[in-house]
Amino acid sequence: MAVSEAETLFNIIENAVKYTPENGSVTVTVTEYEMFIRIDVTDTGRGICDGDLSKVFGRFWRAAESADSSGVGVGLYLAREIITACGGYIKASSDFGKGSTFSVFLSKGDAITS
């Protein structure tokens, strides 16, 4: 895994911690498939409402509910750009009020040889 991919994963985990309450949890799961590796970062934070889920990777976009947290809305945008440039894919799923999962898919060859 290249440094940029590792930094990106760290930023996704840091984001999960940032939006998870004190007694919540953040779980990282790695699943190996024949051609790729899937890394899921799941939190028990506030979640993302359905109407905003398609916007989370937009540059400078932040949910109204995030106004009480620092940030400018570029972290997930940059994460997607870096992962895509490395030949991977990132997606988000969420249950508003219960948490979110960010799934990163990386080519097995790239993840091992970089």
Backbone as JSON, one array per atom type, in Angstrom:
{
  "sequence": "MAVSEAETLFNIIENAVKYTPENGSVTVTVTEYEMFIRIDVTDTGRGICDGDLSKVFGRFWRAAESADSSGVGVGLYLAREIITACGGYIKASSDFGKGSTFSVFLSKGDAITS",
  "N": [[0.85, -1.17, 0.0], [0.62, 2.16, -0.89], [2.08, 5.22, 0.42], [0.33, 7.44, 0.21], [-2.16, 6.16, 0.05], [-2.24, 4.92, 2.55], [-2.16, 7.17, 4.26], [-4.57, 8.29, 3.52], [-6.4, 6.36, 4.42], [-5.9, 6.59, 7.15], [-6.89, 9.19, 7.53], [-9.63, 8.77, 7.01], [-10.29, 7.09, 9.13], [-9.68, 8.82, 11.25], [-11.63, 10.76, 10.81], [-13.92, 9.23, 11.36], [-13.57, 8.79, 14.09], [-13.73, 11.42, 14.98], [-16.45, 12.08, 14.57], [-17.8, 10.37, 16.22], [-19.44, 9.7, 19.24], [-18.29, 9.98, 22.7], [-18.65, 7.47, 24.1], [-18.93, 5.77, 21.99], [-18.0, 3.66, 19.17], [-15.37, 2.76, 16.87], [-14.72, 0.74, 14.19], [-12.44, -1.15, 12.31], [-12.32, -3.13, 9.54], [-10.82, -5.61, 7.59], [-11.1, -7.23, 4.57], [-10.14, -9.83, 2.53], [-10.2, -10.54, -0.86], [-10.14, -12.42, -3.94], [-9.18, -10.71, -6.03], [-9.05, -8.16, -4.95], [-8.82, -5.98, -2.06], [-10.87, -5.16, 0.63], [-11.54, -2.53, 2.77], [-13.23, -1.66, 5.56], [-14.41, 1.04, 7.41], [-16.14, 1.56, 10.16], [-18.39, 3.39, 12.11], [-20.06, 4.42, 15.17], [-21.3, 6.83, 15.14], [-23.01, 9.95, 14.46], [-24.08, 9.54, 11.96], [-25.19, 9.85, 8.51], [-27.61, 11.61, 6.78], [-29.98, 10.3, 4.38], [-30.42, 12.03, 2.18], [-28.08, 13.45, 2.06], [-26.06, 11.67, 1.63], [-25.09, 11.18, -0.98], [-23.57, 13.4, -1.36], [-21.31, 13.49, 0.22], [-18.67, 13.15, -0.69], [-18.1, 15.41, -2.05], [-16.28, 18.38, -2.9], [-15.51, 20.71, -0.4], [-17.91, 20.28, 0.86], [-20.09, 20.04, 3.63], [-22.11, 18.55, 6.09], [-25.04, 20.01, 7.52], [-25.38, 19.28, 10.14], [-22.82, 19.07, 11.03], [-21.76, 21.42, 11.82], [-20.85, 22.02, 14.37], [-18.38, 20.89, 14.54], [-14.87, 21.01, 13.75], [-13.4, 21.71, 10.54], [-13.17, 21.8, 6.91], [-14.35, 20.49, 4.85], [-12.94, 19.0, 2.91], [-11.67, 16.58, 3.3], [-12.9, 13.97, 2.77], [-13.36, 14.3, 0.08], [-10.71, 14.53, -0.93], [-9.8, 12.02, -0.13], [-11.31, 10.31, -1.78], [-10.33, 11.16, -4.29], [-7.58, 10.44, -4.14], [-7.7, 7.65, -3.66], [-9.06, 6.81, -5.96], [-7.2, 7.61, -7.91], [-5.26, 5.78, -7.37], [-6.31, 3.55, -8.43], [-8.41, 2.48, -7.05], [-11.53, 2.36, -5.18], [-14.06, 4.07, -3.35], [-16.77, 4.01, -1.11], [-19.74, 5.09, 0.62], [-21.94, 4.28, 3.27], [-24.8, 4.62, 5.38], [-26.64, 4.87, 8.44], [-28.74, 7.04, 9.54], [-28.27, 8.72, 12.55], [-27.27, 6.48, 13.75], [-24.8, 5.67, 12.76], [-22.01, 5.25, 10.42], [-20.5, 3.7, 7.51], [-17.52, 3.57, 5.78], [-16.28, 2.29, 2.92], [-13.42, 1.03, 1.43], [-11.99, -0.01, -1.52], [-9.33, -1.72, -2.82], [-7.07, -2.65, -5.38], [-5.72, -5.84, -5.21], [-3.12, -6.45, -6.07], [-1.96, -3.86, -6.26], [-2.21, -3.03, -3.61], [-0.47, -4.71, -2.32], [2.02, -4.55, -3.6], [2.79, -1.89, -3.63]],
  "CA": [[0.0, 0.0, 0.0], [1.4, 3.38, -1.0], [1.95, 6.15, 1.53], [-0.88, 8.25, 0.04], [-3.31, 5.32, 0.41], [-2.21, 4.74, 4.01], [-2.56, 8.45, 4.86], [-5.99, 8.44, 3.25], [-7.11, 5.49, 5.37], [-5.78, 7.23, 8.46], [-7.83, 10.32, 7.56], [-10.99, 8.24, 7.11], [-10.43, 6.63, 10.52], [-9.7, 10.03, 12.08], [-12.97, 11.34, 10.61], [-14.87, 8.39, 12.09], [-13.38, 9.09, 15.52], [-14.19, 12.8, 15.19], [-17.91, 12.16, 14.57], [-18.34, 9.33, 17.09], [-19.48, 10.2, 20.62], [-17.31, 9.46, 23.65], [-18.85, 6.05, 24.4], [-19.17, 5.05, 20.74], [-16.89, 2.83, 18.72], [-14.93, 2.77, 15.48], [-14.2, -0.58, 13.86], [-11.81, -1.28, 11.0], [-12.36, -4.52, 9.11], [-10.17, -5.85, 6.3], [-11.54, -8.48, 3.95], [-9.34, -10.13, 1.35], [-10.84, -11.29, -1.93], [-9.15, -12.89, -4.91], [-8.6, -9.64, -6.84], [-9.0, -6.89, -4.25], [-8.95, -5.92, -0.61], [-11.89, -4.22, 1.08], [-11.31, -2.02, 4.12], [-14.41, -0.96, 6.06], [-14.28, 1.84, 8.62], [-17.51, 1.69, 10.64], [-18.48, 4.11, 13.38], [-21.38, 4.51, 15.8], [-21.52, 8.26, 15.26], [-24.32, 10.55, 14.13], [-24.56, 9.07, 10.67], [-25.42, 10.8, 7.42], [-28.99, 11.41, 6.28], [-30.04, 9.78, 3.01], [-30.31, 13.11, 1.21], [-26.71, 13.97, 2.03], [-25.09, 10.59, 1.38], [-24.48, 11.33, -2.31], [-22.77, 14.63, -1.38], [-20.2, 13.45, 1.19], [-17.37, 13.2, -1.34], [-17.98, 16.67, -2.76], [-15.3, 19.31, -2.36], [-16.0, 21.75, 0.51], [-19.26, 20.0, 1.36], [-20.23, 19.59, 5.02], [-23.5, 18.44, 6.51], [-25.46, 21.05, 8.47], [-25.19, 18.73, 11.48], [-21.39, 19.08, 11.35], [-21.34, 22.79, 12.11], [-20.19, 22.09, 15.67], [-17.06, 20.25, 14.44], [-13.94, 21.72, 12.87], [-13.17, 21.13, 9.22], [-13.59, 22.62, 5.78], [-15.05, 19.67, 3.87], [-12.1, 18.48, 1.82], [-11.08, 15.29, 3.65], [-13.46, 12.84, 2.02], [-13.12, 14.59, -1.34], [-9.33, 14.13, -1.22], [-9.72, 10.56, 0.02], [-11.81, 9.7, -3.02], [-9.41, 11.47, -5.37], [-6.36, 9.65, -3.98], [-8.01, 6.23, -3.84], [-9.37, 6.63, -7.37], [-5.94, 7.73, -8.64], [-4.51, 4.54, -7.11], [-7.04, 2.45, -9.06], [-9.38, 1.93, -6.1], [-12.89, 2.86, -5.12], [-14.55, 4.29, -2.0], [-18.21, 4.26, -1.03], [-20.24, 5.35, 1.97], [-23.31, 3.88, 3.62], [-25.06, 5.18, 6.69], [-27.95, 4.78, 9.09], [-28.75, 8.32, 10.23], [-28.45, 8.61, 13.99], [-26.66, 5.25, 14.27], [-23.42, 5.5, 12.32], [-21.68, 5.17, 9.0], [-19.4, 2.83, 7.07], [-16.81, 3.96, 4.58], [-15.63, 1.09, 2.38], [-12.36, 1.3, 0.46], [-11.64, -1.19, -2.3], [-8.04, -1.55, -3.47], [-6.58, -3.79, -6.13], [-4.83, -6.65, -4.37], [-1.75, -6.27, -6.55], [-1.49, -2.53, -5.88], [-2.13, -2.93, -2.16], [0.64, -5.51, -1.81], [3.3, -4.19, -4.21], [3.13, -0.45, -3.47]],
  "C": [[0.9, 1.23, 0.0], [1.13, 4.3, 0.19], [0.67, 6.96, 1.41], [-2.13, 7.45, 0.39], [-3.38, 5.14, 1.93], [-2.64, 6.01, 4.72], [-4.06, 8.67, 4.68], [-6.81, 7.59, 4.2], [-7.05, 6.06, 6.77], [-6.77, 8.39, 8.58], [-9.27, 9.87, 7.66], [-11.26, 7.76, 8.54], [-10.52, 7.82, 11.46], [-11.06, 10.72, 11.99], [-14.02, 10.55, 11.4], [-14.79, 8.67, 13.59], [-13.96, 10.46, 15.84], [-15.71, 12.87, 15.35], [-18.57, 11.07, 15.41], [-18.32, 9.84, 18.53], [-18.52, 9.43, 21.54], [-17.46, 7.96, 23.93], [-19.15, 5.2, 23.16], [-17.97, 4.2, 20.37], [-16.61, 3.03, 17.24], [-14.28, 1.42, 15.23], [-13.61, -0.56, 12.46], [-11.76, -2.77, 10.68], [-11.69, -4.64, 7.74], [-10.6, -7.22, 5.8], [-10.75, -8.67, 2.66], [-10.16, -10.98, 0.38], [-9.77, -11.68, -2.94], [-8.43, -11.76, -5.62], [-8.42, -8.31, -6.1], [-9.09, -7.06, -2.74], [-9.98, -4.85, -0.28], [-11.59, -3.83, 2.53], [-12.54, -1.21, 4.51], [-14.07, -0.23, 7.35], [-15.71, 2.16, 9.05], [-17.51, 2.4, 11.99], [-19.91, 4.08, 13.9], [-21.7, 5.98, 16.07], [-22.91, 8.69, 14.83], [-24.9, 10.07, 12.82], [-24.79, 10.21, 9.69], [-26.82, 10.56, 6.89], [-28.96, 11.03, 4.81], [-29.84, 10.86, 1.96], [-28.91, 13.66, 1.06], [-25.68, 12.92, 1.64], [-24.38, 10.74, 0.03], [-23.55, 12.54, -2.38], [-21.48, 14.53, -0.57], [-18.82, 13.53, 0.56], [-17.17, 14.47, -2.15], [-17.0, 17.61, -2.09], [-15.99, 20.43, -1.6], [-17.41, 21.49, 1.02], [-19.2, 19.5, 2.8], [-21.71, 19.56, 5.35], [-23.81, 19.55, 7.51], [-25.22, 20.59, 9.9], [-23.74, 18.78, 11.94], [-20.87, 20.46, 11.73], [-20.59, 22.92, 13.43], [-18.81, 21.44, 15.67], [-16.18, 21.02, 13.48], [-13.79, 20.98, 11.54], [-13.68, 22.04, 8.13], [-14.26, 21.8, 4.67], [-14.21, 19.2, 2.7], [-11.56, 17.07, 2.08], [-11.59, 14.13, 2.84], [-13.31, 13.04, 0.51], [-11.71, 14.13, -1.73], [-9.14, 12.62, -1.09], [-10.18, 9.87, -1.26], [-10.86, 9.94, -4.18], [-8.16, 10.59, -5.32], [-6.63, 8.17, -4.24], [-8.33, 5.92, -5.3], [-8.1, 6.68, -8.22], [-5.08, 6.48, -8.48], [-5.23, 3.33, -7.7], [-8.07, 1.82, -8.15], [-10.73, 2.63, -6.17], [-13.26, 3.04, -3.66], [-16.05, 4.55, -2.07], [-18.6, 4.45, 0.42], [-21.65, 4.81, 2.1], [-23.55, 4.36, 5.04], [-26.49, 4.9, 7.14], [-28.01, 6.01, 9.99], [-29.1, 8.14, 11.71], [-27.79, 7.39, 14.6], [-25.23, 5.03, 13.83], [-23.26, 5.35, 10.83], [-20.58, 4.15, 8.76], [-18.83, 3.4, 5.79], [-16.01, 2.75, 4.14], [-14.65, 1.48, 1.28], [-12.0, -0.02, -0.2], [-10.35, -0.89, -3.05], [-7.67, -2.82, -4.21], [-5.57, -4.55, -5.28], [-3.37, -6.48, -4.79], [-1.18, -4.94, -6.13], [-1.3, -2.44, -4.38], [-0.92, -3.67, -1.62], [1.98, -5.0, -2.36], [3.69, -2.74, -4.01], [3.84, -0.19, -2.18]]
}
